Structures are given as C-alpha cells and as structure tokens.
C-alpha cells in the first residue's frame, strides 16, 4: 500500500488547513463529487459519439452471454 500523498492530495489538504464547520466540509465533498460525476458523464458521452454507440448497442452488450 502506497502511503505517499499525491500532488492533488497535498493541494486539497492545504486548502482544508483551516477550522471548517461540518456543513462546510459536506458542501466541499458534494461539490467534488458533482464535479467528478459531470466529468465522467462528459467522457461517457464522448465515448458514445466516437464509437457510434446507441441504445441498441447497449442492449446488445447487456444481453450478451457472459
């Protein structure tokens, strides 16, 4: 297990190096999760467009035998 912090982790720790209320911490978490979800959604949309994926393609993939 790697115990070294990444640059991003260190930056986030520096931003949070102050006395924050629980509600502020929860809001920060919500915003990070929302950002990552939006980013993933854009990447999925791009994959669908680049690979000509349709709803039918997804149904076909889901119904393939394992």
URVEN-V295421 format. One record per run of one state. SS is the DSSP state (2 for helix, 1 for strand, 0 for the rest). FROM is the first residue (numbers start at 0). TO is the last residue. Records with the same first field share a line. If there is no record, write none. Layout:
# URVEN-V295421
SS = FROM-TO  FROM-TO
This chain:
# URVEN-V295421
0 = 0-5  15-20  50-53  62-65
2 = 6-14  21-49  54-61
